[in-house]
Amino acid sequence: MAQQDVKPTRSELINLKKKIKLSESGHKLLKMKRDGLILEFFKILNEARNVRTELDAAFAKSTEKNQSSLCCEWNGCSQINCLYSEGIP
């Protein structure tokens, strides 16, 4: 903090006290804002994790269906619900 030439008067003391009080309240407000943003970030992070889990499950399911349909094509099966899709050779 830079030093200032302060006149040793009562009015100057009052003005400095007001500036200090304003600075402290502004600092407190910024801390509260930061805490709120952190909470919001963690909420979004949890939602993203849930969506990613659902996406991974859907991808695994679609990959399994795709592989079983390819298996049916290679084995000459034209039925949708063939034994190869159920894992029975």
C-alpha positions in Angstrom: 0.0 0.0 0.0 1.4 3.4 -0.9 2.0 5.9 1.8 0.0 9.1 1.6 0.6 12.4 3.2 -2.3 12.6 5.7 -3.1 15.7 7.5 -3.5 15.1 11.3 -7.0 16.4 11.5 -10.2 14.9 12.8 -12.0 15.1 9.5 -9.1 13.3 7.8 -9.4 10.6 10.4 -13.1 10.2 9.8 -12.6 10.0 6.0 -9.9 7.3 6.4 -12.1 5.3 8.7 -14.9 5.5 6.1 -12.5 4.3 3.4 -11.3 1.4 5.6 -14.9 0.4 6.4 -15.9 0.5 2.7 -12.8 -1.6 1.8 -13.6 -4.2 4.4 -17.2 -4.5 3.4 -16.2 -4.8 -0.2 -13.7 -7.5 0.6 -16.4 -9.4 2.6 -18.8 -9.1 -0.3 -16.2 -10.5 -2.7 -15.5 -13.4 -0.4 -19.3 -14.2 -0.3 -19.5 -14.0 -4.1 -16.5 -16.4 -4.4 -18.1 -18.9 -2.0 -21.3 -18.8 -4.0 -19.5 -19.4 -7.3 -17.6 -22.3 -5.8 -20.9 -23.9 -4.6 -22.4 -23.4 -8.1 -19.3 -24.9 -9.7 -19.6 -28.0 -7.6 -23.3 -28.4 -8.4 -22.6 -28.2 -12.1 -19.7 -30.6 -11.7 -21.9 -33.2 -10.0 -24.5 -32.8 -12.8 -21.7 -33.2 -15.4 -20.6 -36.4 -13.7 -24.1 -37.8 -13.7 -24.5 -37.0 -17.4 -21.2 -38.5 -18.3 -22.2 -41.7 -16.4 -25.4 -41.9 -18.3 -23.6 -41.2 -21.6 -21.1 -44.0 -20.9 -23.9 -46.5 -20.1 -25.8 -45.5 -23.3 -22.6 -45.8 -25.4 -21.8 -49.3 -23.9 -25.4 -50.4 -24.7 -25.3 -49.1 -28.2 -21.9 -50.6 -28.9 -23.2 -54.0 -27.6 -26.3 -53.8 -29.9 -24.1 -52.8 -32.8 -21.8 -55.7 -32.3 -24.6 -58.2 -32.0 -26.2 -56.8 -35.2 -22.9 -57.2 -37.0 -22.6 -60.8 -35.7 -26.1 -61.6 -37.1 -25.0 -60.2 -40.5 -21.8 -62.3 -40.6 -23.7 -65.4 -39.6 -26.5 -64.9 -42.1 -29.2 -64.3 -39.5 -31.9 -61.8 -40.6 -34.0 -61.9 -37.5 -33.9 -59.0 -35.1 -34.0 -61.2 -31.9 -31.7 -64.0 -32.9 -29.7 -66.2 -30.6 -26.4 -64.5 -31.4 -27.7 -61.2 -29.9 -28.4 -63.0 -26.7 -24.8 -64.4 -26.6 -25.7 -68.0 -27.5 -23.6 -69.3 -30.4 
